[in-house]
Amino acid sequence: MNPEVRGGRRSPSVATFLSFLWPGLGQWYAGSARSGLLFALPVLAVAAVVGLQLLGGAANLAIGLLTPSTALTVVILVGLLGAWRLIAMAGALTAAGRGRSWRRPVPLATFVALALVVVVAHGAAASLAWSFYRAGSEIFVADTGPDRTPQPSASGVAGGFHATPDTVPETPQSRINFLLTGIDSSERRTHALTDTLLVVSVDPPTGQVAMVSFPRDIARFRLTNGKNFRGKINSLMTYAQNHPEEFPDGGLPTLTQELGHLLGVPIHYYAAVDLAGFSTMIDRVGGVTIKNETAINDPAYGGWNDGRIGFQLSKGTHTLDGETALAYVRSRKTAGDTDFGRARRQQQLLVALQRKLTDPAMIPNLPGILKDAEGTVRTNFPSERLGEMLDIGQALDDTNIRRVVLGPPYALTPPASETGGEYILRLEMDRLAKLSIELFGNDSAYSSAAAPADSVAP
């Protein structure tokens, strides 16, 4: 006699195992096809939906989970599917043993063992989905008010201000402009500063990207209300944060609007990155590879965790760990180097990290990357559009990127007699207007200015 069939009855252990593999299979095996279909169809529907999502690639599926509502739905669905499997297994055990299986040690032990596997597996899957939910909720914030603005040091003076927030892009094909701010809040500083001010503009139809860095020493520039801000540009966020009566939108929204005003395009979204966390993310992805164009020898650099002084990096290609990458973008004391060189290195490192993060090989590292990003990145970019940015990022190469640092000729150093000896940069607005038209075409506010483009000073 078949060992799995005794007295015309099916083996309860086999039935339980089959419904463990796929709900309903055990019922079908036990002779209850209708019950098996009832248990199988919901799981089949879920599998079909997941399969359709996977057609877009595992990376796109993972990106979709960064939308908090999607991730939370998955958490609930994983829990329900786990419960459904347990119910199906219990039903198969009962159907095959005609109600007596629960009193027999082997079928009962089989059920308990497989039930533990279900609980552990679905618990792990739900935990992973929950990590996406938690990261998405922390990273993608709708509120850009004071409580969401990092706290840099206050300096500088400004006049009055009337806030007019920029709108979102008109259509999915419209140019998207971001402000990326790097906040240096290391323990070696008594206050944080916006050490990186980088506007990234993406043209979805063409995949072209423009990166424009504002050196932190730019000062005495005109605000949207026509008055001049006399402090340095990297102190504007703090000043606005500390003077809500003048800047009711808060620090980061004000900085976003004013940089867009200077550049001639609305900045739709921001991303604030804590540089210390940035270092951790680089370590998480196994370092980043860069090509250093000029040898660096900065004897004064003191940003190492072990307290040592100095930073050297030879010319050529290097794979940098997080701490070294941070030195690469912070260092500015090398002979012949300037803050403009540092800004170019920041752009270079950002592109290198983007390439690592959009590499499908990074998918197994996603839980750790998400954990690092939770405390490192804040953005008001809609998570629903991350898939579009992933597609553009994966197709991006150096021929698609235009990189500009607003040093000479776009910003010049005025005579010391005009600044009281303070080193600052003053924007040359006519040249900046010409650059804006060159980068953004008709999207630039300067393209419809009173002075024609060909009359702008070179």
C-alpha positions in Angstrom: 0.0 0.0 0.0 1.1 3.5 -0.7 2.7 4.8 2.6 1.0 8.1 2.0 -2.5 6.7 1.7 -3.8 4.4 4.5 -7.4 3.2 4.5 -8.2 5.7 1.6 -7.1 8.6 3.6 -4.4 11.1 2.6 -1.4 11.8 4.7 -2.1 14.9 6.9 1.7 15.7 7.0 1.9 15.8 3.2 -1.3 17.9 2.9 0.1 20.4 5.4 3.4 20.6 3.6 1.6 21.2 0.2 -0.5 24.0 1.6 2.7 25.4 3.1 4.2 25.5 -0.4 1.0 27.1 -1.8 -2.3 27.6 0.0 -4.9 25.3 -1.4 -2.6 22.5 -2.7 -3.1 20.5 0.5 -6.9 20.8 0.2 -6.7 19.6 -3.4 -4.5 16.7 -2.4 -7.0 15.8 0.4 -9.8 15.7 -2.2 -11.4 19.1 -1.7 -10.8 20.8 -5.0 -13.3 23.6 -4.3 -11.7 24.5 -1.0 -8.3 24.3 -2.6 -9.3 26.8 -5.3 -10.7 29.1 -2.6 -7.4 29.2 -0.8 -5.2 29.4 -4.0 -6.9 32.2 -5.9 -6.1 35.1 -3.5 -2.4 34.1 -3.4 -2.4 33.7 -7.2 -3.7 37.2 -7.6 -1.0 38.7 -5.3 1.6 36.7 -7.2 0.4 38.1 -10.5 0.6 41.7 -9.2 4.1 41.1 -7.9 5.1 39.5 -11.2 3.9 42.5 -13.1 5.9 44.8 -10.9 9.0 42.7 -11.4 8.8 43.1 -15.1 10.0 46.7 -14.5 13.0 45.3 -12.6 13.8 44.6 -9.0 15.3 48.1 -8.6 12.0 49.7 -9.6 10.1 47.5 -7.3 12.4 48.5 -4.4 12.1 52.2 -5.3 8.3 51.9 -5.3 8.5 50.6 -1.7 10.0 54.0 -0.6 6.5 55.5 -1.0 5.3 55.1 2.6 1.7 54.2 1.6 2.9 51.4 -0.7 5.4 50.0 1.9 2.7 50.0 4.6 0.3 48.2 2.3 3.0 45.6 1.7 3.5 45.2 5.4 -0.2 44.5 6.0 -0.4 42.3 2.9 2.6 40.2 4.0 1.0 39.7 7.4 -2.4 38.7 5.9 -0.7 36.3 3.5 1.1 34.7 6.4 -2.1 34.3 8.3 -3.8 32.9 5.1 -1.0 30.3 4.8 -1.5 29.2 8.4 -5.2 28.9 7.9 -4.7 26.9 4.7 -2.2 24.6 6.4 -4.6 24.0 9.3 -7.5 23.3 6.9 -5.4 20.9 4.9 -4.3 19.1 8.1 -7.9 18.7 9.2 -9.2 17.7 5.8 -6.6 15.0 5.2 -7.0 13.5 8.7 -10.7 14.0 9.0 -10.4 16.0 12.2 -8.2 13.5 14.1 -4.8 14.8 12.9 -4.4 17.3 15.7 -4.2 14.4 18.2 -1.4 12.5 16.3 2.2 13.6 17.1 3.7 13.4 13.6 1.2 15.6 11.7 1.0 18.0 14.7 4.8 18.3 14.8 4.9 18.9 11.0 2.3 21.6 11.3 4.1 23.3 14.2 7.5 23.2 12.4 6.1 24.6 9.2 4.1 27.2 11.0 7.3 28.5 12.6 8.9 28.7 9.2 5.9 30.8 8.0 6.0 33.1 11.0 9.7 33.7 10.6 9.7 34.1 6.8 6.7 36.5 6.8 8.1 38.3 9.8 11.3 38.9 8.0 9.5 40.1 4.9 7.3 42.4 6.9 10.3 43.7 8.7 12.0 44.5 5.4 8.9 46.3 4.1 8.7 48.2 7.4 12.3 49.4 7.0 11.2 50.9 3.6 8.2 52.5 5.2 10.3 54.0 8.0 13.0 55.2 5.7 10.4 56.7 3.2 8.6 58.4 6.1 11.8 60.0 7.4 13.4 60.9 4.0 10.4 62.2 2.1 8.9 65.0 4.1 6.1 67.3 2.9 6.7 69.9 5.6 9.6 72.2 4.9 9.0 74.4 7.9 11.3 75.3 10.7 11.1 71.9 12.5 12.4 70.2 9.3 15.3 72.7 8.6 18.8 71.7 9.9 20.2 74.2 12.3 23.4 75.9 10.9 25.2 78.8 12.6 23.7 82.3 12.3 25.5 85.1 10.7 24.9 87.9 8.2 22.1 90.5 7.9 19.1 90.6 5.7 16.2 92.9 4.9 12.5 92.1 4.9 11.1 89.2 3.0 7.8 88.1 1.6 7.7 84.3 0.9 6.3 83.0 -2.4 6.9 79.2 -2.5 7.8 77.8 -5.9 5.4 75.5 -7.6 5.9 71.9 -8.7 6.8 71.1 -12.4 3.8 71.7 -14.7 3.9 68.2 -16.3 5.9 65.0 -15.9 8.0 66.1 -18.9 8.8 69.6 -17.4 12.3 70.4 -16.2 12.9 69.4 -12.5 15.2 71.5 -10.4 16.6 70.4 -7.0 18.7 72.1 -4.4 21.1 69.8 -2.7 22.5 71.2 0.6 25.3 69.5 2.4 25.0 70.2 6.1 28.3 69.8 8.1 27.3 69.2 11.7 30.3 67.4 12.9 31.3 67.5 16.6 34.3 69.6 15.7 31.9 72.5 14.8 29.9 74.4 17.3 27.2 74.9 14.6 26.3 73.4 11.3 26.8 75.1 8.0 25.5 74.6 4.5 28.9 73.7 3.2 27.4 72.4 -0.1 25.0 74.4 -2.2 24.3 72.6 -5.4 21.5 73.0 -7.8 20.7 70.0 -10.0 18.5 70.5 -13.0 17.1 67.4 -14.9 15.4 67.6 -18.2 13.3 64.4 -18.4 12.7 64.3 -22.2 16.4 64.5 -23.0 18.0 63.1 -19.9 20.3 66.1 -19.7 21.5 67.2 -16.3 23.0 70.5 -15.2 24.9 70.9 -11.9 25.5 74.4 -10.6 27.5 74.9 -7.4 27.3 78.1 -5.4 30.6 78.7 -3.5 29.9 79.5 0.1 31.7 82.8 0.0 29.2 84.4 -2.3 27.9 87.4 -0.5 26.0 90.7 -0.9 23.5 89.4 -3.3 20.0 90.6 -4.1 16.9 88.9 -2.6 13.6 88.4 -4.3 12.3 91.5 -2.5 15.0 93.7 -4.1 17.0 94.1 -0.9 20.6 92.9 -0.5 21.7 90.1 1.8 25.1 91.2 3.1 26.1 87.9 4.7 27.6 84.9 3.0 25.3 82.6 1.1 26.0 79.7 3.4 24.6 81.6 6.4 21.3 82.5 4.7 19.5 79.4 5.8 20.4 80.0 9.5 19.5 83.7 9.3 16.1 82.9 7.9 15.6 80.1 10.4 16.4 82.5 13.3 14.3 85.4 11.9 10.8 84.0 11.2 9.3 87.4 11.2 11.3 88.2 8.1 11.3 84.7 6.6 8.1 83.0 7.6 8.8 79.9 5.4 11.8 78.9 7.4 15.4 78.4 6.6 15.6 75.8 3.8 12.5 76.9 1.8 13.9 80.5 1.9 17.3 79.4 0.7 15.7 77.3 -2.0 13.7 80.2 -3.3 16.5 82.7 -3.3 19.0 80.5 -5.1 16.4 79.8 -7.7 15.8 83.6 -8.0 19.5 84.1 -8.6 19.8 81.3 -11.1 16.7 82.2 -13.0 14.8 79.0 -12.6 12.3 77.9 -10.0 13.8 75.3 -7.6 11.0 72.8 -7.1 12.5 70.5 -4.5 15.3 70.3 -2.0 17.4 67.5 -0.5 19.4 68.2 2.7 22.3 65.8 3.4 24.2 65.5 6.6 27.9 65.0 5.6 28.7 62.6 8.4 25.9 60.3 7.3 27.0 60.7 3.7 30.3 59.1 4.7 28.5 56.2 6.3 26.5 55.6 3.1 29.6 55.5 1.0 31.1 52.9 3.3 27.8 50.9 3.0 28.1 50.7 -0.8 31.8 49.6 -0.7 33.3 53.0 -1.4 33.2 55.2 -4.6 35.6 55.4 -7.4 36.8 58.9 -8.6 39.5 60.3 -10.8 41.4 63.0 -9.0 42.6 65.5 -11.5 45.1 67.3 -9.3 47.2 65.9 -6.4 46.0 67.1 -3.0 48.3 67.9 -0.1 46.4 69.6 2.6 48.6 69.7 5.7 45.9 71.5 7.8 43.0 69.1 7.2 41.7 67.9 10.6 38.5 66.1 9.9 39.7 62.5 10.7 38.0 60.5 13.3 41.3 59.4 14.9 42.4 63.0 15.3 45.3 63.0 12.9 46.1 66.1 10.8 46.6 66.4 7.1 45.2 64.9 3.9 47.1 63.7 0.8 45.7 62.1 -2.4 47.8 61.6 -5.5 46.5 62.4 -9.0 44.7 59.5 -10.7 41.9 57.0 -10.1 41.1 56.0 -6.5 38.4 54.1 -4.7 37.6 56.1 -1.5 36.0 54.9 1.7 33.6 57.2 3.5 36.0 59.1 5.7 38.5 59.7 2.8 35.6 60.7 0.5 34.6 63.3 3.1 38.1 64.6 3.2 38.1 64.8 -0.6 35.1 67.1 -0.6 36.0 69.1 2.6 39.7 69.8 1.9 40.6 73.3 0.7 44.1 74.1 1.9 46.1 72.6 -0.8 48.6 75.0 -2.5 46.9 76.4 -5.6 43.5 74.9 -4.7 40.4 77.0 -4.2 36.9 76.6 -2.9 35.9 76.2 -6.6 38.1 73.0 -6.8 36.3 71.7 -3.7 32.9 72.4 -5.3 34.0 70.5 -8.4 35.0 67.6 -6.3 31.6 67.6 -4.5 29.9 67.4 -7.9 32.2 64.5 -8.9 31.6 62.6 -5.7 27.9 63.0 -6.0 27.8 61.5 -9.5 30.1 58.6 -8.3 27.7 57.8 -5.4 24.7 58.1 -7.7 26.2 55.5 -10.0 26.8 53.1 -7.1 23.3 53.6 -5.7 21.6 52.9 -9.0 23.6 49.8 -9.7 21.3 46.7 -9.4 24.1 45.0 -7.6 23.3 47.2 -4.6 19.9 45.7 -4.0 21.1 43.2 -1.4 22.5 46.2 0.6 19.2 48.1 0.5 18.2 47.5 4.2 21.5 49.0 5.4 21.4 51.8 2.9 17.9 52.7 4.0 19.0 52.7 7.6 21.8 55.1 6.9 19.6 57.3 4.7 17.0 57.7 7.5 19.3 60.0 9.5 21.2 61.5 6.6 18.8 62.7 3.9 15.6 64.9 4.0 13.8 65.8 0.8 10.4 67.1 -0.3 10.7 65.4 -3.7 7.7 63.1 -4.3 8.6 59.5 -3.7 6.2 58.5 -6.4 8.6 60.0 -9.1 11.7 58.1 -7.9 11.3 55.5 -10.6 11.7 58.2 -13.3 14.8 59.5 -11.6 16.2 56.0 -11.4 15.7 55.5 -15.1 17.5 58.8 -15.9 20.3 58.0 -13.4 20.9 54.5 -14.8 21.2 56.0 -18.3 23.4 58.9 -17.2 27.0 59.3 -18.4 29.4 62.2 -18.5 28.2 63.4 -21.9 24.8 64.1 -20.3 26.1 66.2 -17.5 27.1 69.9 -17.6 28.9 70.9 -14.4 29.4 74.6 -13.5 30.9 76.2 -10.4 29.9 79.9 -9.9 33.5 81.2 -9.5 35.2 83.4 -12.0 33.9 84.7 -14.4 30.4 84.3 -12.8 31.5 85.6 -9.4 34.5 87.8 -8.7 36.4 88.9 -5.6 35.9 92.7 -5.0 38.8 94.9 -3.7 39.6 94.5 0.0 38.9 98.2 0.4 35.2 97.5 -0.4 34.9 94.5 2.0 36.9 95.6 5.0 39.4 92.9 4.3 36.8 90.1 4.3 37.1 87.5 1.5 33.9 87.3 -0.4 32.6 86.6 -3.9 30.2 89.0 -5.7 28.0 87.6 -8.4 28.3 89.1 -11.9 24.6 89.0 -12.7 24.9 89.7 -16.4 27.3 86.7 -16.8 25.1 84.6 -14.6 22.1 85.5 -16.7 23.9 84.4 -19.9 24.9 81.1 -18.2 21.3 80.6 -17.1 20.0 81.0 -20.7 22.8 78.6 -22.0 21.9 75.9 -19.4 18.1 76.2 -19.3 17.0 77.9 -22.6 13.5 79.2 -22.5 13.0 77.8 -19.0 15.3 80.6 -17.7 13.6 83.7 -16.4 16.5 85.7 -18.0 15.5 84.6 -21.5 12.7 87.1 -21.4 14.7 89.8 -19.7 14.7 93.4 -21.1 18.3 93.0 -22.3 18.7 90.6 -25.2 21.0 87.6 -24.5 23.6 88.8 -27.1 24.1 92.1 -25.3 25.0 90.4 -22.0 28.6 91.0 -21.0 30.9 88.0 -21.7 
